[in-house]
Amino acid sequence: MGVIIFIWYLINPEKAFLYGAMTYLLISFSLRNLIPKDHRNGIKKNNSENFK
């Protein structure tokens, strides 16, 4: 999170913490929804032996 805030600090020092926190939340919610979906599909295919 520090790196994200630092990048925003270079762009806009006044609102770096706000934009950094919002960017972090956006990334974390996106990854939380996208990664488990693919993982569950892979586990289902592996258990049914339907993999390449």
N, C-alpha and C positions, 0 to 999 in steps of 0.2 A: 504494500500500500504506500510505503514511503517513496518508492520509485515513481508511482503514479502521481503523487502529490508534487514531487520534485519536477516532473515534466510539466505539470500544470503551472508550477511556480515560475518556470522559465517562460511560459506563454503569457500568463496573467497572474502576477504576484498577489493582487488584492483578493482574489477569490480562489486561490489555489487549493485551499483545504476543502472548500465546498465542492468544487468540480472534481477534485481527486476522490472524495468520498462517494460522490454520485457515480463516477466512472467505475470505482471498485464494486459498488452495489450492482451496477448493470452487468459487469463481467461475471460476478459471482452468481447472480440469478440466472444468467444465460447458461453458464456452464452447469449449474445444478439441474437445469431442465434438459439440456441437450445430451450430456455424457451418459447419464443413467439410461436413457431411452435406447441408445445404441448398444450399451452394455447388456441390457435385458434381452434385446433381440439376439445378440451373440450367444448369450447363455442358453436361450431357448433352442437355437439352431444346434448348438453343441450337444445339448441333452437329447435332442431328437436325432442326432447324428446326421443332420442335414447341412453339412458344411463342405467347403471345397478344399 
